[in-house]
Amino acid sequence: GIVHNLGRNKQSIYHGHESSEILSLTIDPSGKYAATGDQATVYNNDNKQVYIKVWEIEKPGETVSTLTCVPNMTGVVSIAFSPGESKYLAAVGCDSSHMVS
């Protein structure tokens, strides 16, 4: 994931999804954290795993949290922090039923 701060003309690049492609990105209301959602590329006993990674924009090499999405979700098409204190993170799957996690 790449976040570009236009005011300071600085980019933060996050490489924490290893072999997965990032499908979605959001920034929390404080501007301190970003979250990225990937697609299922890791197979464990025929179950596809989808992950959401939360990371500090100023320290893109460090993952703050790794969240495993619900089983059978094929990817995270949309992601958002809750308003205010960013206590919650919502993700919408790119499966046919657009599962919310």
C-alpha positions in Angstrom: 0.0 0.0 0.0 1.2 3.5 -0.8 0.0 6.6 1.0 1.1 10.0 -0.3 1.0 13.0 2.0 0.4 15.9 -0.3 1.2 18.5 2.3 4.7 17.2 2.9 5.1 15.5 -0.5 6.1 12.2 1.3 5.1 8.7 0.4 4.8 5.8 2.9 5.1 2.3 1.3 3.9 -0.8 3.1 5.1 -4.3 2.1 3.3 -6.3 4.8 1.1 -8.5 2.7 3.9 -10.7 1.4 2.6 -12.5 -1.7 -0.9 -11.1 -1.7 -2.3 -8.3 -3.8 -3.8 -5.4 -1.9 -7.4 -4.7 -3.0 -8.4 -2.0 -0.5 -6.9 0.7 1.6 -8.2 3.2 4.2 -6.8 5.7 6.6 -8.1 6.3 10.1 -9.6 9.7 11.0 -6.5 10.8 12.9 -4.3 10.1 9.8 -1.9 8.0 11.9 -2.9 4.5 10.8 -3.8 2.8 7.5 -5.4 -0.5 6.9 -5.1 -2.7 3.8 -7.1 -5.7 2.8 -5.9 -8.4 0.4 -7.2 -11.2 -1.6 -7.0 -15.0 -0.9 -3.7 -16.4 -2.1 -2.7 -18.4 1.0 -4.1 -21.9 1.1 -4.3 -24.0 4.3 -6.2 -27.3 4.0 -8.1 -25.9 1.0 -9.3 -22.9 3.0 -8.5 -19.5 1.5 -7.3 -16.9 4.0 -7.8 -13.2 3.6 -6.0 -10.7 5.8 -6.4 -7.1 6.9 -3.2 -5.4 8.1 -3.2 -2.3 10.2 0.0 -0.2 10.0 1.4 3.2 11.1 1.7 5.5 8.1 4.9 7.1 9.5 6.4 3.6 10.1 5.3 1.5 7.1 7.7 -1.3 7.9 5.8 -2.2 11.1 2.5 -4.1 11.2 0.4 -2.9 14.2 -2.2 -5.7 13.8 -3.0 -8.6 11.5 -6.7 -9.6 11.3 -7.9 -12.8 9.7 -11.2 -12.4 7.8 -14.1 -14.8 8.0 -13.7 -18.2 6.2 -14.7 -18.3 2.5 -14.1 -14.5 2.0 -12.2 -14.2 -1.3 -10.9 -10.7 -0.8 -11.5 -7.3 0.9 -13.1 -5.0 -1.7 -13.8 -2.2 0.7 -12.5 -1.3 4.2 -13.2 1.6 6.7 -12.3 2.7 10.2 -15.2 3.8 12.4 -15.5 7.6 12.9 -13.9 9.3 15.9 -11.5 7.1 17.8 -11.2 4.3 15.1 -12.2 1.6 17.6 -13.7 -0.6 14.8 -12.8 -1.6 11.3 -15.4 -2.9 8.8 -14.5 -4.9 5.7 -16.7 -5.9 2.8 -15.8 -9.1 0.9 -15.6 -9.4 -2.9 -17.5 -12.7 -2.8 -21.0 -12.9 -4.4 -22.8 -12.1 -1.1 -20.5 -9.2 -0.2 -19.9 -10.6 3.3 -19.2 -8.0 6.0 -16.4 -8.8 8.5 
